[in-house]
Amino acid sequence: MNAMTKHWVPIGNLEDIPLRGARCVKNGDMTIAIFRTADNKVFAIEDRCPHKNGPLSQGIVHDGCVTCPLHNWVISLETGKAQGADEGATRIFPIRLDGNAILLGLGIGLGTGA
Amino acid sequence: MKQKLVIIGNGMAPGRMLENLLEASPDAYDVTIFNAEPRVNYDRIMLSPVLSGEKTFEEIIIHGDGWYIQNNITLYKGHKIVAIDRAAKNVTSDHGVTEPYDKLVIATGSNPFIIPVPGANLPGVLSYRDLDDVQAMVLAAQARSKAIVIGGGLLGLEAAAGLKEQGMDVTVIHVMPTLMERQLDASAGYLLQKQLEDRGIKVMTKANTKQIVGEKRVEGIELADGTIIPATLVVMAVGIRPNSAMAKEAGIEVNRGIVVTDYMQTSDPDIYSLGECAEVGGQVYGLVAPLYDMARVLAARLTGDTEAVFKPVDTPTKLKVTGINLFSLGDFAEGEDRQEIVLRDAAAGVYKRVVLRDNKIIGTVLYGETADGAWFNDLKKKQTDITEMRDTLIFGQAYQGGSPLDPTAAVAALPDDAEICGCNGVCKGKITGAITAKGLTSLDGVRAHTKASASCGSCTGLVEQLLKVTLGDSYNPAAVTPMCGCTDLGHDDVRRLIKAKQLKTIPAVMQELQWKTSCGCAKCRPALNYYLVCDYPGEYADDYQSRFINERAHANIQKDGTYSVVPRMWGGMTTSGELRAIADVVDKFAIPAVKVTGGQRIDMLGIKKEDLPAVWADLGKAGFVSGQAYAKGLRTVKTCVGTDWCRFGTQDSTGLGIRIEKFMWGSWTPAKVKMGVSGCPRNCAEATCKDVGVICVDSGYEIHFAGAAGLDIKGTEVLGLVRSEDEALEHIVALTQMYREQARYLERIYKWAKRIGIAEIKKQIMDDAGKRQAYFERFVFSQKFAQVDPWSERVSGVDKHEFRPLATLTLEAAE
């Protein structure tokens, strides 16, 4: 195996996520929010606002951002960073699409067993 | 000795490949072609003009019979290959012709995808793929049939436009919310739909075909919602599938298509494949440009070039329908590292969007005006740094130095008979006429002469813009606070324009009112969604993704991401059975907190989102419906016990409260609405700090409104006294409807009343019986669509994705 290869986990299909919406993936104790924007881009970020841990998956999706349902922080889905005057960032995960299937990239890039 | 080259399929890709091959090395191969279609090579992408009657079949032929003779090519027309014998290196056709090969090219193209619904094989159901299909469509058109096209993509819309051109009554059924969603964003999709509808093509989006109905042949289709649309011709244009069956049977590697290297070689080194049946690097292609590139590569390889490889590039998409101009290229998604430049000209139906990364173009959508498509494509291909021309880029090549669009263009473009002031029925022409004729220069002048903006004032912004349009720079309107960063228009302007221009969808509003972003933000989208729900209750489909989470999950989100649930208790009355049911739910779901609310109900806090449907199911069995404690809508009607029990009670305040709540629950309002009914002036239900309150007195019902007990504290204003319970209900409903129609999103009743004046509200509700009745009736109409219990809907499976995780992963040890 290539040591740089990520662990790509199939988590569902594109049509399982509403347009401009999100679904959650439970990964042990972490919840990862999978977003689908108006133009069918898929992003994965931890379901936790850097402000007060609000569940970002429940927010309104607009352009490449989500607005947190608790206090209206706007978080970029691509970088996980808070927009505007707010500071902070949420963990992001890579996503790969294989046709309609969504693959979530887990694990660090540098494999330990290589 | 010449090598034998056999080609299966005679479409555009192998045709082009042969042209290249003959040019480079005319004597290298002895060529034989098997074509399942009984004709020569023709330009398939020109079928649409043939259908619409703009071209004849002869005009779209690429290679006539003479070409094959001249080049010594043997063409078997109407021969379908039934077997490839790779060991013996020969192929056999269904007419029994066996031909040996040294090199074989499989170019079997693609098959139309037929949705597997009942009735899909009835006579009269067609695909749109070859000349035979076009022939059948033209025949149907000549019988004045009604046609349905299933599929609102490129092919489906070309078919629809062609059929319409042939004089048919055409309906397009599309499963997605907007047309051509793969190539266009929602704004351009909206414009396209509008233009098609202007041509008389009916378009139904979000429409799912359940079955095709008919006894011996097609009689119509039935949609998932039960709607039946009659038709005698159904064209399915929902996509294509690579035709790779023959290759698979021969044992060649096949995935979605026939797997080939980037020089078109299959898993058998003597067999090549190209066109729509070939899969390169995991991709299959359907547009002509990449297919012609495959042809170039294969021809080069067959003549000994070992360098040529196929490199995929973005191909611009265009719709070949006369008079509809659209252009789509590259990647037009939003993203952190991208910027967009948007130009909208509502009057001209133009929408342009260029997406930039590092000052270079990566994607473009043009609608209405596509002349600069090639220019943008060129800038993108060359990765030109556009920093220098950034300010004028969007205006196109010829417009370097053009002036920016006038912000008042949307108002300027309104027709003269567009109603500006709804209260006084004043249209645009009357206002601009008065400004010119009377030499008016101010808002007050317009108010005095035309009455426009003199009542509720919600059209003030528009009247000011008309002053500006008419007077030019000599008028300087007072600044209107915009709704959000996506527009310069204020809430009132947007509400008026939604009505004046009959805008019925969010993309329609954003395009016609020249929104500066492509899909709005968390401020404007919920507001627009409310305005449309309010103005078009029977027509507008609620945009779920433009609602705040509380209104999507029908519960109140808490700081830890759990939810609280409040069932309705009509007028604050309950029973032992209801209380027992609540107690059971609390135990069963281990709900950590239960609280009595200020609105005389019971709140269960700390419920996990995934438990919500089960909680509601149990509450529903006990007869509870949602208390909408989360909604910008009617919340509670607090009551005292009135004449039922109280020795001071003057009327049945409990009964009236329950009646109001049962009449008005489910309605959406600009902000939350809380009511109260007290049975006597001692006011135990605290009705005089509510949005709407009633104080019962011996002589009747005193109606109050515009109280506040939150951020602000304010006693109510008195609307007036009415004699009967029926009158009380009618007045309260009419007042609420007036508020629903006029207030800004998130504006509570007391703020709205302050803005437009208590006197105006009294005048319309107390003094003008006709107006009151009309408000009442509009409310009643909208309730037909609003009074659906969201909990029981979700218990029965609506939006179930909302409450379930997409996936639950089990952690695996690292490899």
Contacts between the chains, C-beta under 8 A, distances in Angstrom:
chain1	res1	chain2	res2	distance
A	1	B	815	5.9
A	7	B	812	7.7
A	7	B	814	7.7
A	7	B	815	7.8
A	9	B	807	8.0
A	9	B	809	6.0
A	11	B	806	5.8
A	11	B	807	4.1
A	11	B	809	7.4
A	12	B	806	4.7
A	12	B	807	5.6
A	16	B	801	6.7
A	16	B	806	5.9
A	17	B	801	7.7
A	17	B	806	7.0
A	18	B	544	7.1
A	18	B	545	6.1
A	18	B	801	6.7
A	19	B	177	7.3
A	19	B	545	6.7
A	20	B	519	7.2
A	20	B	545	3.9
A	20	B	546	7.8
A	21	B	544	7.8
A	21	B	545	5.2
A	23	B	801	6.4
A	23	B	804	8.0
A	23	B	805	7.0
A	23	B	806	3.7
A	24	B	805	4.8
A	24	B	806	6.2
A	25	B	805	6.2
A	25	B	806	5.3
A	25	B	807	4.8
A	25	B	808	7.3
A	25	B	809	6.4
A	26	B	805	5.0
A	26	B	807	7.5
A	26	B	808	4.4
A	26	B	809	6.8
A	27	B	809	4.7
A	27	B	811	7.1
A	28	B	809	7.5
A	28	B	811	5.3
A	31	B	805	7.9
A	34	B	806	5.8
A	37	B	333	6.8
A	37	B	334	6.8
A	38	B	185	7.1
A	38	B	186	6.2
A	38	B	518	7.4
A	38	B	519	4.7
A	39	B	185	6.2
A	39	B	332	6.5
A	39	B	333	4.3
A	39	B	334	7.0
A	40	B	181	7.8
A	40	B	333	7.7
A	41	B	333	4.5
A	41	B	334	7.8
A	41	B	335	7.5
A	52	B	559	6.9
A	53	B	560	7.7
A	53	B	561	7.6
A	54	B	561	7.0
A	55	B	557	7.6
A	55	B	561	4.1
A	58	B	549	3.9
A	58	B	552	7.8
A	58	B	553	7.3
A	58	B	557	6.2
A	58	B	561	7.5
A	59	B	522	7.3
A	59	B	549	6.8
A	60	B	522	4.2
A	60	B	525	6.5
A	60	B	526	7.2
A	60	B	545	7.2
A	60	B	546	6.9
A	60	B	547	7.9
A	60	B	548	6.8
A	60	B	549	8.0
A	61	B	545	6.6
A	62	B	517	7.8
A	62	B	519	5.7
A	62	B	520	5.8
A	62	B	521	4.8
A	62	B	522	5.9
A	62	B	525	6.6
A	63	B	334	4.2
A	63	B	517	6.4
A	63	B	518	6.7
A	63	B	519	6.0
A	63	B	521	7.5
A	64	B	333	7.3
A	64	B	334	3.9
A	64	B	335	4.8
A	64	B	336	6.2
A	64	B	338	7.7
A	67	B	521	7.4
A	67	B	522	3.6
A	69	B	548	6.7
A	69	B	549	4.4
A	69	B	550	7.8
A	69	B	557	5.4
A	70	B	557	7.2
A	70	B	559	6.7
A	72	B	522	6.8
A	74	B	522	7.5
A	76	B	336	4.5
A	78	B	335	4.9
A	78	B	336	4.1
A	78	B	337	7.2
A	79	B	336	4.5
A	81	B	336	7.3
A	99	B	256	7.7
A	106	B	809	7.7
A	107	B	814	6.4
A	111	B	814	6.8
A	111	B	815	6.8
A	112	B	814	5.7
A	113	B	814	5.9
A	113	B	815	5.5
